[in-house]
Amino acid sequence: MKRARNTAEQSNMKLTEEIRNEELKKREEFEKRMREANAKELRGYIESLKLPNEKEDEKDQTNLMIKELNVSFKGVGDSGVEILLEYPIPNLESLNLARNKIGVIGVETLVEKSNWPKLIKLDLSGNPIGAEGTSILAKSNSWINLRELHLRNNDIGDEGAAALAESTSWMNLTILDLSGTNITVEGATALAKNTSWANLTGLYLRKNNVGDEGAAALAESTSWMNLTILDLSGTNITVEGATALAKNTSWANLTRLFLGGNKFGIEGTAALASNTSWENLTTLNLSSNKLGDKGILALTNNKSWMKLTRLVLSNNNIGIDGGKKLRKRWSTCELEV
């Protein structure tokens, strides 16, 4: 009886294993078909961009004279990067590869085989390149004219941020978007130590756990004298971080500051309002920071932000009195409360 039970169990286990293997085989076949379909779609899309005279001569692919290529959300993957590189695009300036399941191998291929001397904008947002892929990018001497690098929603972490910070290739970089990339204090501190991005005008770090120490490190940086946009929304900044930011004196050209969704409250707002360096500020977002009317009173004490044209203060429990004070202080400003 026991032997029969064991035999039945073994038979069931074997059947389960066979079913599992069959499901795995079907999944692999499906993924293969998807890759083939995506590859065909990618080729077709690139071919459609050719001019009529280019299509006539199939051997001549050297004159794909486009400056912008957007292949985001097309399931390119690592293998699709190889297909993309079959088409020389000598004048390419902007490449959008966002949300394409491109990993480390794809990034490696891009860096080693691409020949885009005029590339100034690269978007790899939402791809699983991780810290390793970011390090490969950072060590590359390709694309020395790059001005914009978008890596938002990639899990590059502090290691990836540190690798980027050590890069000395992109001297012309103006925009760096690292929103939602799992950067913490260490990553922000590493970025703050970079001295080669003297032309940086926009830094986006929203939805990263930068914290007070990270905010303080950024505020102490004196390299980014041309910074005009700083986004630290939802970065877990409290009173200490807001106070550190307020003491910054090097961002005299700052025009847009986004600090929504943090935790600095009334005291932090009062500290920010004491800043006298950001005289060119035109847009300020302090939404969802628990300001209340007392926070608004502290904010209206600022005498330097005379050029404000947009002030976002939604989700701050502002009452009638607070609203009146705001409109009296910035009567010509677009207010969102």
Backbone torsions as a table, in degrees:
resi	resn	phi	psi	omega
1	MET	NA	-43.5	-180.0
2	LYS	-65.5	-40.5	179.3
3	ARG	-63.6	-39.2	178.8
4	ALA	-63.7	-40.2	179.3
5	ARG	-64.3	-43.0	179.5
6	ASN	-63.7	-39.8	178.7
7	THR	-63.3	-41.0	179.2
8	ALA	-65.0	-41.5	179.5
9	GLU	-64.3	-42.8	178.7
10	GLN	-63.6	-38.6	179.0
11	SER	-64.4	-42.2	178.6
12	ASN	-64.8	-41.7	179.1
13	MET	-63.0	-41.2	179.0
14	LYS	-64.1	-42.3	178.7
15	LEU	-63.6	-43.3	179.1
16	THR	-61.4	-42.4	179.4
17	GLU	-64.2	-40.3	179.2
18	GLU	-65.0	-41.1	178.4
19	ILE	-63.7	-43.4	-179.6
20	ARG	-62.3	-44.2	179.5
21	ASN	-65.2	-36.8	178.4
22	GLU	-66.4	-41.9	177.3
23	GLU	-64.0	-40.6	178.2
24	LEU	-63.7	-41.8	178.7
25	LYS	-62.4	-42.7	179.1
26	LYS	-64.1	-40.4	179.7
27	ARG	-64.2	-43.0	179.2
28	GLU	-64.2	-39.6	178.3
29	GLU	-65.7	-40.4	178.8
30	PHE	-63.5	-45.8	179.7
31	GLU	-62.8	-37.1	177.4
32	LYS	-63.9	-44.6	178.8
33	ARG	-62.7	-38.9	178.6
34	MET	-64.3	-42.3	178.4
35	ARG	-62.7	-41.9	179.3
36	GLU	-65.3	-41.1	179.0
37	ALA	-65.8	-42.8	178.8
38	ASN	-64.3	-39.1	179.0
39	ALA	-64.0	-42.9	179.1
40	LYS	-64.2	-41.7	179.4
41	GLU	-64.5	-41.1	-179.6
42	LEU	-64.2	-45.3	178.1
43	ARG	-60.2	-45.0	-179.2
44	GLY	-61.8	-40.2	-179.6
45	TYR	-65.0	-45.7	-179.3
46	ILE	-65.5	-40.9	178.0
47	GLU	-60.5	-36.0	-178.2
48	SER	-67.7	-17.6	-179.2
49	LEU	-83.8	-11.1	-179.4
50	LYS	-71.4	147.6	174.4
51	LEU	-73.3	157.6	-177.8
52	PRO	-52.0	-43.1	-177.5
53	ASN	-69.7	-23.6	177.6
54	GLU	-74.0	-35.0	-177.4
55	LYS	-70.5	-28.8	-177.9
56	GLU	-64.2	-39.8	-179.1
57	ASP	-103.7	95.9	-175.4
58	GLU	-64.6	-24.1	-178.9
59	LYS	-77.2	-22.4	-177.4
60	ASP	-97.7	101.3	179.1
61	GLN	-112.7	11.9	-172.6
62	THR	-83.4	-7.0	-175.2
63	ASN	-114.4	38.9	174.1
64	LEU	-78.2	87.3	-165.6
65	MET	-88.4	49.6	175.8
66	ILE	-97.5	153.0	178.9
67	LYS	-106.1	-21.5	-179.5
68	GLU	-127.5	137.5	177.5
69	LEU	-136.5	118.5	179.6
70	ASN	-114.5	105.2	177.0
71	VAL	-120.9	34.8	178.0
72	SER	-68.5	151.4	176.7
73	PHE	57.5	34.1	-179.3
74	LYS	-114.8	12.7	177.6
75	GLY	60.4	35.7	-175.8
76	VAL	-57.3	-50.7	-179.6
77	GLY	65.1	179.7	-178.6
78	ASP	-65.1	-39.0	-179.4
79	SER	-68.9	-31.4	179.6
80	GLY	-69.2	-26.7	176.7
81	VAL	-62.1	-39.6	177.0
82	GLU	-60.7	-41.8	179.0
83	ILE	-64.1	-44.3	179.7
84	LEU	-56.8	-40.9	-175.7
85	LEU	-76.5	-5.2	173.9
86	GLU	-70.9	-17.8	-175.6
87	TYR	-108.5	101.1	177.1
88	PRO	-62.2	130.5	179.4
89	ILE	-130.0	77.6	-169.9
90	PRO	-61.0	-25.3	-177.1
91	ASN	-101.1	11.3	-176.2
92	LEU	-60.9	127.7	179.0
93	GLU	-115.5	-29.6	-176.7
94	SER	-134.3	125.8	-179.5
95	LEU	-129.1	121.8	179.0
96	ASN	-110.4	110.9	179.4
97	LEU	-118.0	26.2	-175.9
98	ALA	-63.5	145.5	174.9
99	ARG	54.1	58.2	-176.4
100	ASN	-129.4	12.0	179.6
101	LYS	57.5	34.5	176.7
102	ILE	-85.2	127.2	-178.8
103	GLY	-111.2	-156.7	-176.6
104	VAL	-60.2	-43.2	-178.8
105	ILE	-62.2	-41.3	179.2
106	GLY	-64.0	-41.9	178.6
107	VAL	-64.4	-42.1	179.3
108	GLU	-60.2	-41.8	179.0
109	THR	-64.6	-43.8	178.7
110	LEU	-57.7	-47.6	-176.3
111	VAL	-66.9	-41.7	-173.6
112	GLU	-80.5	-33.0	-169.8
113	LYS	-112.3	-15.9	-177.0
114	SER	-73.1	150.7	177.6
115	ASN	-136.6	77.9	-178.2
116	TRP	-123.6	77.7	-175.3
117	PRO	-63.1	-19.6	-177.0
118	LYS	-101.3	5.7	-176.1
119	LEU	-62.9	126.3	178.8
120	ILE	-121.6	-12.8	179.8
121	LYS	-138.9	126.4	178.5
122	LEU	-130.8	125.8	179.4
123	ASP	-118.6	111.2	177.2
124	LEU	-118.4	28.7	-177.5
125	SER	-61.7	145.4	174.0
126	GLY	66.9	30.6	175.4
127	ASN	-117.9	147.6	-177.4
128	PRO	-80.8	56.1	-177.6
129	ILE	-81.6	-25.3	176.3
130	GLY	60.4	-170.5	-179.5
131	ALA	-66.7	-36.9	-178.8
132	GLU	-64.3	-46.8	178.7
133	GLY	-64.1	-37.9	178.8
134	THR	-65.2	-39.2	178.6
135	SER	-63.4	-38.5	177.8
136	ILE	-63.6	-43.6	176.9
137	LEU	-59.3	-47.5	-174.2
138	ALA	-64.6	-31.2	-177.7
139	LYS	-85.0	-7.9	-177.2
140	SER	-73.4	145.0	173.6
141	ASN	-100.7	9.3	177.9
142	SER	-76.5	161.4	171.5
143	TRP	56.0	53.9	-177.7
144	ILE	-69.2	-12.3	178.6
145	ASN	-95.6	6.4	-176.1
146	LEU	-57.1	131.0	179.2
147	ARG	-113.9	-29.2	-179.1
148	GLU	-128.2	129.7	176.3
149	LEU	-129.3	117.4	-177.9
150	HIS	-113.4	114.9	-179.2
151	LEU	-126.6	20.7	-175.0
152	ARG	-59.2	150.8	179.2
153	ASN	58.5	35.8	168.7
154	ASN	-115.8	140.4	-179.4
155	ASP	-84.1	68.0	-177.4
156	ILE	-83.7	-25.9	176.6
157	GLY	62.9	-171.6	-178.1
158	ASP	-66.8	-34.3	179.6
159	GLU	-63.1	-44.0	178.7
160	GLY	-66.5	-40.2	179.0
161	ALA	-62.9	-41.2	179.5
162	ALA	-64.1	-39.8	178.5
163	ALA	-62.9	-43.2	178.0
164	LEU	-61.8	-42.9	-177.2
165	ALA	-62.5	-27.5	-178.6
166	GLU	-85.0	-8.8	-179.3
167	SER	-67.6	137.8	177.0
168	THR	-120.7	10.8	-175.3
169	SER	-83.0	-33.6	-171.3
170	TRP	-98.1	70.2	-177.5
171	MET	-68.9	-19.6	-177.3
172	ASN	-97.8	6.5	-175.6
173	LEU	-60.6	128.9	178.8
174	THR	-115.9	-32.1	-178.3
175	ILE	-123.9	127.4	175.4
176	LEU	-130.5	114.9	-178.4
177	ASP	-111.2	108.4	179.1
178	LEU	-121.2	31.4	-179.6
179	SER	-63.6	136.8	175.2
180	GLY	60.7	44.2	-176.4
181	THR	-116.7	18.0	175.6
182	ASN	63.7	36.6	176.6
183	ILE	-89.4	138.2	177.6
184	THR	-117.8	-157.9	-178.3
185	VAL	-56.1	-45.0	-177.0
186	GLU	-61.5	-43.1	179.9
187	GLY	-66.4	-43.0	179.4
188	ALA	-64.3	-39.6	179.1
189	THR	-64.5	-40.2	178.0
190	ALA	-63.9	-43.6	179.0
191	LEU	-60.9	-39.3	-178.1
192	ALA	-63.8	-22.1	-178.3
193	LYS	-84.6	-8.7	-179.9
194	ASN	-64.5	136.5	180.0
195	THR	-120.9	0.1	-175.5
196	SER	-92.7	-14.5	-178.1
197	TRP	-93.5	59.7	-177.1
198	ALA	-67.3	-20.1	-178.2
199	ASN	-96.4	5.7	-176.6
200	LEU	-60.8	127.2	178.5
201	THR	-115.1	-23.3	-178.4
202	GLY	-135.7	124.3	177.6
203	LEU	-125.8	119.6	-176.5
204	TYR	-115.6	112.9	-178.8
205	LEU	-125.7	19.3	-176.4
206	ARG	-57.9	150.2	178.1
207	LYS	59.0	40.5	169.6
208	ASN	-126.0	147.4	-178.8
209	ASN	-82.4	62.7	-178.1
210	VAL	-65.3	-43.4	178.1
211	GLY	69.4	-177.8	-176.6
212	ASP	-66.3	-42.8	-178.8
213	GLU	-65.2	-39.7	178.8
214	GLY	-66.4	-42.0	178.2
215	ALA	-62.1	-41.3	179.8
216	ALA	-63.9	-40.8	178.9
217	ALA	-63.1	-43.8	178.5
218	LEU	-62.2	-42.0	-177.7
219	ALA	-65.2	-27.0	-178.4
220	GLU	-83.6	-11.1	179.6
221	SER	-65.7	136.2	178.3
222	THR	-115.6	10.1	-176.1
223	SER	-85.6	-28.8	-172.6
224	TRP	-97.3	65.4	-177.0
225	MET	-69.3	-19.6	-177.5
226	ASN	-97.5	6.9	-177.1
227	LEU	-60.4	126.8	178.4
228	THR	-116.6	-23.8	-178.4
229	ILE	-128.9	127.1	175.8
230	LEU	-133.2	121.7	-179.6
231	ASP	-116.3	108.7	177.4
232	LEU	-122.1	34.0	178.8
233	SER	-65.9	136.5	175.6
234	GLY	59.5	44.7	-177.4
235	THR	-115.6	19.2	174.1
236	ASN	61.8	42.1	177.8
237	ILE	-92.2	130.0	177.9
238	THR	-109.2	-160.1	-177.4
239	VAL	-56.6	-44.5	-177.5
240	GLU	-61.3	-41.9	179.9
241	GLY	-68.0	-42.1	178.5
242	ALA	-62.9	-39.7	179.0
243	THR	-63.9	-41.6	178.5
244	ALA	-64.2	-43.0	178.4
245	LEU	-61.3	-40.8	-177.5
246	ALA	-62.8	-24.6	-178.2
247	LYS	-83.0	-5.8	-179.4
248	ASN	-63.9	137.6	179.4
249	THR	-124.0	-3.0	-174.6
250	SER	-92.1	-14.7	-178.0
251	TRP	-96.2	57.4	-177.8
252	ALA	-67.5	-20.3	-178.9
253	ASN	-94.3	4.2	-177.5
254	LEU	-60.2	127.1	179.1
255	THR	-116.0	-27.9	-178.6
256	ARG	-132.4	124.3	-178.6
257	LEU	-128.6	122.9	-177.5
258	PHE	-115.8	114.0	-177.8
259	LEU	-129.8	21.8	-178.8
260	GLY	-65.3	152.8	174.6
261	GLY	71.4	30.1	175.9
262	ASN	-109.3	-165.2	-170.4
263	LYS	-130.9	30.3	-173.2
264	PHE	-90.5	-13.1	171.4
265	GLY	55.8	-152.2	-175.2
266	ILE	-64.7	-48.1	-176.5
267	GLU	-63.3	-42.4	179.0
268	GLY	-66.5	-37.1	177.8
269	THR	-64.8	-40.7	177.9
270	ALA	-61.5	-39.7	178.6
271	ALA	-64.4	-45.7	178.6
272	LEU	-60.4	-39.9	-178.6
273	ALA	-65.3	-18.2	180.0
274	SER	-80.0	-9.4	-179.1
275	ASN	-64.4	138.1	179.4
276	THR	-121.2	4.3	-174.3
277	SER	-92.5	-28.0	-172.9
278	TRP	-90.6	61.6	-175.7
279	GLU	-72.9	-15.0	-179.0
280	ASN	-97.5	7.9	-177.8
281	LEU	-61.5	126.2	178.8
282	THR	-114.2	-28.9	-179.6
283	THR	-129.1	129.3	179.2
284	LEU	-134.9	124.9	179.3
285	ASN	-116.7	112.9	177.7
286	LEU	-122.1	29.1	-177.6
287	SER	-62.4	152.0	175.4
288	SER	52.9	53.8	178.4
289	ASN	-128.3	15.3	176.6
290	LYS	55.1	50.6	-177.9
291	LEU	-78.6	-49.6	-174.4
292	GLY	65.3	-176.2	-179.2
293	ASP	-66.6	-32.1	178.7
294	LYS	-66.3	-38.0	177.2
295	GLY	-66.3	-37.9	178.3
296	ILE	-65.0	-40.4	177.4
297	LEU	-59.5	-43.8	178.9
298	ALA	-63.8	-39.6	-178.4
299	LEU	-65.1	-41.1	-177.5
300	THR	-70.8	-8.2	176.5
301	ASN	-76.7	-12.8	178.8
302	ASN	-66.5	136.7	-177.8
303	LYS	-114.9	0.4	-172.8
304	SER	-99.8	-26.8	-173.3
305	TRP	-86.6	64.9	-176.5
306	MET	-78.6	-14.5	-176.2
307	LYS	-99.5	8.5	-180.0
308	LEU	-57.9	128.8	176.0
309	THR	-117.4	-16.5	179.0
310	ARG	-145.3	126.2	-178.9
311	LEU	-130.4	114.6	-176.8
312	VAL	-104.4	117.3	-176.6
313	LEU	-133.3	27.3	-177.9
314	SER	-65.7	156.1	178.7
315	ASN	58.3	44.8	178.9
316	ASN	-125.9	12.1	178.0
317	ASN	54.0	48.6	-179.4
318	ILE	-87.9	129.3	-179.4
319	GLY	-91.6	-171.2	-178.9
320	ILE	-62.7	-44.5	-179.2
321	ASP	-61.6	-42.8	179.0
322	GLY	-62.8	-41.4	178.7
323	GLY	-62.7	-39.7	179.1
324	LYS	-64.8	-41.9	179.9
325	LYS	-63.2	-41.1	179.3
326	LEU	-61.8	-47.1	-176.8
327	ARG	-69.1	-28.5	177.3
328	LYS	-72.9	-40.3	-177.5
329	ARG	-73.6	-45.7	-178.2
330	TRP	-122.3	72.8	-172.4
331	SER	-66.9	-28.7	-177.6
332	THR	-100.4	3.9	-175.5
333	CYS	-88.5	143.6	173.7
334	GLU	-75.0	115.8	-176.1
335	LEU	-106.9	134.5	174.7
336	GLU	-123.1	103.6	-177.2
337	VAL	-121.7	NA	NA
